[in-house]
Amino acid sequence: MSRQARDEHDLVERLVAGERAAFEEVYRRHNAAMLRMCAGFVRNHATAEELVQETWIAVLRNIGGFEGRSSLAGWIYTILLNKARSRLRRDGRSVSFDESGEDNGLQAAFDGRGRWKDMPELWDEITPERVVAGRKVLEHVNAAIEALPSAQRAVLILRGQQGLDTAEVCAILEISEGNVRVLLHRARLAVRAALDRLQ
């Protein structure tokens, strides 16, 4: 068992035991991303907050039944997405993550390992002024993520920010590996374009 798997197993055991510090750790790690992702689906911040809160309640109630077939994060995001889908169905709306097709002629900005081929110009030179402006850049990036279509936002948050592996993202969103790649690529290009506009 890898160290990461042992750490997660220990964390789950602490959650099952009702350890408050364990819940606070998981909450801090995921709550903001859950809220961002859910708001992309339901397009209403208050509803997203409600669904995230319902998700945390479900996590606490059902942690004893967590079987470890996915990561803890994958399990939590699956619960969140199921709650969001149920709410959208109840409200007569739906969300689809199926985005077929290739990159529509977009040039690949990342290598095979997910790193920039060409670093955005904004990051070429770090100056004291840019360090001071870092908070503004972060606000701009967050705004760019908020503006993404829900499918791109979900993949970027799950894969890029939360570090879930591709198979888990596919299972959570019920899409193919190819769709994950396309959605992640498009999301990264949109964020990169937003960063380039800061110059």
Secondary structure, DSSP 8 states (H G I E B T S, - for coil): --HHHHHHHHHHHHHHTT-HHHHHHHHHHHHHHHHHHHHHHHS-HHHHHHHHHHHHHHHHHHGGG---SS-HHHHHHHHHHHHHHHHHHHTT--------S--TT----B-TTS-BSS--GGGTS--HHHHHTHHHHHHHHHHHHHHS-HHHHHHIIIIIIS---HHHHHHHHT--HHHHHHHHHHHHHHHHHHHHTT-
